[in-house]
Amino acid sequence: MTTVEDPHDALAGTLQRTELQHERSSIPGRDIVQVLTEIPEGVESGWHIHPGEEVGYILAGTVEMRIDGRPTLTLPAGSPFLIPPRTPHNARDLGPGTGRMLSTYLVEAQEPIATFTDAGAPPPGA
């Protein structure tokens, strides 16, 4: 296991992310990446996108998941979630304690796993 410190992973500076595995997919041009993310209580990931699907599971805490164009989800431990490719989203841990989620990404090879975006964020003053 390695902590994600690649400057191409925009979330690495905000959250504790540990890459558990990273392998080529049987789908040409795609990689499968599995990451354990830890979000301190009250902290947000920031609006971001991934270059492919994110299939996730909340291991601990309760996470508020905002996905652009969809109703806000409140995901307690034991809840799964799915984020479509390049869809802006933001996760915030509601507690108690540090939220932990396991995410598996099916992403375009050679692309950053996460990129910050303004899309989906509320307008200033909202």
Backbone as numpy.savetxt, mean C-alpha at the origin, in Angstrom:
# Nx Ny Nz CAx CAy CAz Cx Cy Cz
14.59 -11.52 4.40 13.75 -10.34 4.40 14.63 -9.11 4.40
14.17 -8.09 3.68 14.91 -6.84 3.67 13.93 -5.70 3.83
14.37 -4.66 4.54 13.55 -3.46 4.64 13.68 -2.71 3.33
12.54 -2.26 2.81 12.54 -1.56 1.54 13.14 -0.17 1.75
14.30 0.06 1.14 14.96 1.36 1.26 15.25 1.94 -0.12
14.72 1.30 -1.14 14.92 1.74 -2.51 14.28 3.12 -2.67
15.04 4.12 -3.15 14.46 5.45 -3.32 13.31 5.45 -4.32
13.19 4.38 -5.12 12.09 4.30 -6.07 10.79 3.89 -5.40
10.83 3.47 -4.15 9.63 3.14 -3.40 9.29 4.34 -2.54
8.34 5.14 -3.01 8.03 6.41 -2.35 7.56 6.24 -0.91
6.96 5.11 -0.58 6.42 4.93 0.77 7.48 4.57 1.80
8.64 4.14 1.35 9.68 3.67 2.28 10.09 4.75 3.28
10.00 6.02 2.92 10.37 7.08 3.83 9.29 7.43 4.84
8.07 6.95 4.62 6.93 7.29 5.46 6.56 6.17 6.42
6.64 4.94 5.94 6.19 3.76 6.69 7.31 2.75 6.80
7.17 1.83 7.73 8.11 0.71 7.82 7.61 -0.37 6.88
8.37 -0.64 5.82 7.98 -1.64 4.83 9.09 -2.67 4.69
8.73 -3.94 4.83 9.69 -5.02 4.71 9.30 -5.89 3.52
10.19 -5.95 2.54 9.93 -6.79 1.37 10.21 -8.24 1.75
9.21 -9.08 1.66 9.33 -10.48 2.05 9.79 -11.35 0.88
9.32 -11.03 -0.31 9.77 -11.75 -1.50 9.50 -10.91 -2.74
10.31 -11.15 -3.76 10.20 -10.42 -5.02 10.68 -11.38 -6.12
9.74 -11.83 -6.95 10.04 -12.82 -7.98 9.38 -12.43 -9.29
9.93 -12.91 -10.36 9.30 -12.74 -11.67 8.00 -13.54 -11.68
7.00 -13.00 -12.33 5.73 -13.69 -12.50 5.77 -14.54 -13.75
4.84 -15.48 -13.86 4.69 -16.24 -15.10 4.05 -15.38 -16.19
3.52 -14.23 -15.79 2.96 -13.27 -16.75 4.11 -12.41 -17.25
4.40 -12.44 -18.54 5.53 -11.67 -19.08 5.45 -10.19 -18.69
6.60 -9.65 -18.26 6.69 -8.23 -17.90 6.17 -7.88 -16.53
5.79 -8.89 -15.73 5.25 -8.65 -14.40 6.11 -9.31 -13.33
6.16 -8.67 -12.15 6.80 -9.21 -10.97 5.74 -9.40 -9.89
6.00 -10.33 -8.98 5.17 -10.51 -7.79 6.02 -10.08 -6.61
5.50 -9.12 -5.84 6.23 -8.58 -4.70 5.32 -8.67 -3.48
5.85 -9.21 -2.40 5.09 -9.30 -1.16 5.78 -8.44 -0.10
4.98 -7.60 0.57 5.51 -6.61 1.50 4.69 -6.60 2.79
5.38 -6.55 3.92 4.76 -6.31 5.22 4.91 -4.82 5.51
3.79 -4.14 5.73 3.80 -2.71 6.02 3.31 -2.47 7.43
4.05 -1.64 8.18 3.66 -1.27 9.54 3.41 0.24 9.56
2.20 0.62 10.02 1.79 2.02 10.05 1.51 2.40 11.50
2.28 3.34 12.06 2.00 3.77 13.43 0.59 4.36 13.55
0.00 4.22 14.71 -1.35 4.73 14.94 -1.45 6.21 14.58
-2.45 6.55 13.79 -2.70 7.93 13.39 -1.93 8.39 12.15
-1.02 7.56 11.65 -0.18 7.94 10.50 -0.87 7.51 9.20
-0.72 8.35 8.17 -1.25 8.05 6.84 -0.11 7.67 5.91
-0.43 6.87 4.92 0.56 6.52 3.91 0.81 7.68 2.97
-0.20 8.50 2.74 -0.16 9.53 1.70 -0.75 8.92 0.42
-1.37 9.74 -0.39 -1.98 9.25 -1.62 -0.89 8.75 -2.55
-1.08 7.52 -3.05 -0.08 6.90 -3.91 -0.73 5.90 -4.86
0.06 5.43 -5.82 -0.40 4.42 -6.77 0.66 3.31 -6.87
0.23 2.17 -7.41 1.13 1.05 -7.69 0.96 0.67 -9.16
2.02 0.21 -9.83 1.93 -0.15 -11.25 1.36 -1.55 -11.47
0.33 -1.88 -10.74 -0.33 -3.17 -10.83 -1.25 -3.37 -9.65
-1.86 -4.53 -9.55 -2.80 -4.83 -8.49 -2.11 -4.94 -7.14
-2.83 -4.54 -6.09 -2.41 -4.79 -4.71 -3.50 -5.63 -4.05
-3.12 -6.80 -3.58 -4.03 -7.68 -2.86 -3.52 -7.69 -1.43
-4.35 -7.24 -0.49 -3.85 -7.08 0.87 -4.74 -7.69 1.93
-4.16 -7.76 3.13 -4.82 -8.35 4.30 -4.34 -7.60 5.53
-5.27 -7.13 6.37 -4.92 -6.42 7.59 -4.61 -7.44 8.68
-3.38 -7.40 9.18 -2.93 -8.33 10.22 -3.22 -7.81 11.63
-3.09 -6.48 11.83 -3.28 -5.89 13.16 -3.76 -4.45 13.01
-4.49 -3.98 14.02 -4.99 -2.62 14.00 -6.25 -2.52 13.15
-6.68 -1.29 12.92 -7.79 -0.98 12.03 -7.31 0.07 11.08
-7.47 -0.16 9.78 -6.96 0.74 8.76 -8.12 1.37 8.00
-8.09 2.69 7.91 -9.03 3.42 7.06 -8.40 3.48 5.67
-9.07 2.89 4.69 -8.54 2.85 3.33 -9.42 3.72 2.44
-8.81 4.78 1.92 -9.52 5.64 0.97 -8.99 5.31 -0.43
-9.91 4.95 -1.31 -9.59 4.59 -2.69 -10.33 5.55 -3.59
-9.60 6.22 -4.47 -10.19 7.23 -5.34 -11.43 6.68 -6.06
-12.54 7.42 -5.94 -13.77 7.06 -6.63 -14.62 6.01 -5.92
-14.21 5.61 -4.71 -14.95 4.58 -3.98 -15.24 5.07 -2.56
-16.23 4.46 -1.90 -16.47 4.82 -0.50 -15.28 4.43 0.37
-15.06 5.18 1.43 -13.98 4.89 2.38 -14.28 3.56 3.09
-13.25 2.73 3.23 -13.36 1.44 3.91 -12.73 1.53 5.29
-13.35 0.93 6.28 -12.75 0.77 7.60 -12.48 -0.72 7.75
-11.18 -1.08 7.78 -10.75 -2.47 7.72 -10.11 -2.91 9.03
-10.84 -3.66 9.86 -10.24 -4.19 11.09 -9.34 -5.38 10.75
-8.53 -5.78 11.71 -7.66 -6.96 11.53 -8.50 -8.13 11.03
-7.96 -8.85 10.06 -8.67 -9.98 9.46 -9.38 -9.63 8.18
-9.32 -8.35 7.76 -10.01 -7.91 6.54 -9.10 -7.94 5.33
-9.62 -8.41 4.19 -8.87 -8.34 2.94 -9.21 -7.05 2.19
-8.37 -6.68 1.23 -8.69 -5.55 0.35 -8.00 -5.77 -0.99
-8.50 -5.07 -2.01 -7.95 -5.14 -3.35 -7.94 -3.73 -3.94
-6.77 -3.32 -4.43 -6.62 -2.01 -5.06 -6.30 -2.26 -6.54
-7.11 -1.71 -7.46 -6.80 -1.87 -8.89 -5.51 -1.14 -9.29
-4.92 -1.52 -10.41 -3.68 -0.88 -10.87 -3.84 0.63 -11.03
-2.79 1.36 -10.63 -2.68 2.81 -10.81 -3.89 3.59 -10.28
-4.51 3.05 -9.23 -5.64 3.72 -8.59 -5.14 4.43 -7.33
-5.29 5.76 -7.27 -4.83 6.48 -6.08 -5.56 6.00 -4.82
-4.77 5.82 -3.76 -5.35 5.40 -2.48 -4.46 5.88 -1.33
-5.06 5.89 -0.13 -4.38 6.37 1.07 -4.84 5.51 2.24
-3.90 5.02 3.03 -4.21 4.20 4.20 -3.82 4.96 5.46
-4.69 4.90 6.48 -4.40 5.52 7.78 -4.74 4.52 8.87
-3.79 4.32 9.79 -4.04 3.40 10.90 -4.85 4.10 11.97
-5.97 3.51 12.35 -6.84 4.06 13.38 -6.54 3.48 14.76
-5.63 2.49 14.82 -5.27 1.88 16.10 -6.19 0.70 16.40
-6.10 0.12 17.54 -5.13 0.47 18.57 -3.73 0.02 18.18
-2.77 0.83 18.50 -1.37 0.50 18.23 -1.03 0.56 16.76
0.11 -0.03 16.43 0.62 -0.02 15.07 -0.19 -0.97 14.18
-0.64 -0.46 13.05 -1.34 -1.29 12.08 -0.32 -2.09 11.26
-0.68 -3.30 10.92 0.20 -4.15 10.11 -0.63 -4.75 8.99
-0.10 -4.64 7.76 -0.80 -5.23 6.63 0.18 -5.98 5.75
-0.31 -7.07 5.17 0.46 -7.87 4.25 -0.11 -7.59 2.86
0.74 -7.13 1.94 0.30 -6.83 0.58 1.11 -7.63 -0.42
0.40 -8.14 -1.42 1.04 -8.81 -2.53 0.70 -8.01 -3.78
1.74 -7.63 -4.51 1.59 -6.80 -5.70 1.92 -7.63 -6.93
1.11 -7.49 -7.96 1.40 -8.06 -9.28 1.64 -6.84 -10.16
2.91 -6.47 -10.32 3.26 -5.17 -10.90 4.15 -5.28 -12.13
4.17 -4.18 -12.87 5.04 -4.09 -14.03 6.49 -4.16 -13.56
7.27 -5.05 -14.19 8.68 -5.18 -13.84 9.41 -3.88 -14.12
10.40 -3.58 -13.31 11.27 -2.41 -13.46 10.57 -1.09 -13.13
9.34 -1.12 -12.63 8.64 0.10 -12.22 8.75 0.24 -10.70
8.72 1.47 -10.18 8.69 1.64 -8.72 7.43 1.00 -8.15
7.54 0.37 -7.01 6.38 -0.27 -6.38 5.33 0.75 -5.99
5.75 1.94 -5.54 4.81 2.98 -5.12 5.29 4.35 -5.57
4.34 5.16 -6.00 4.62 6.54 -6.42 3.56 7.45 -5.82
3.99 8.52 -5.14 3.04 9.48 -4.59 2.31 10.21 -5.70
1.05 10.58 -5.41 0.23 11.30 -6.37 -0.69 12.27 -5.63
-1.11 13.33 -6.31 -2.09 14.26 -5.74 -3.50 13.81 -6.05
-3.66 12.92 -7.04 -4.98 12.44 -7.42 -5.61 11.74 -6.24
-6.89 11.98 -6.02 -7.61 11.34 -4.91 -7.56 12.16 -3.64
-6.57 13.01 -3.50 -6.45 13.85 -2.29 -7.54 14.91 -2.32
-8.09 15.26 -1.15 -9.10 16.33 -1.13 -8.46 17.65 -1.55
-9.24 18.53 -2.17 -8.68 19.83 -2.55 -8.29 20.64 -1.31
-7.31 21.54 -1.44 -6.90 22.35 -0.29 -8.09 23.08 0.32
-8.14 23.08 1.62 -9.21 23.77 2.34 -10.48 22.96 2.48
-10.47 21.72 1.94 -11.70 20.90 2.01 -11.80 20.21 3.35
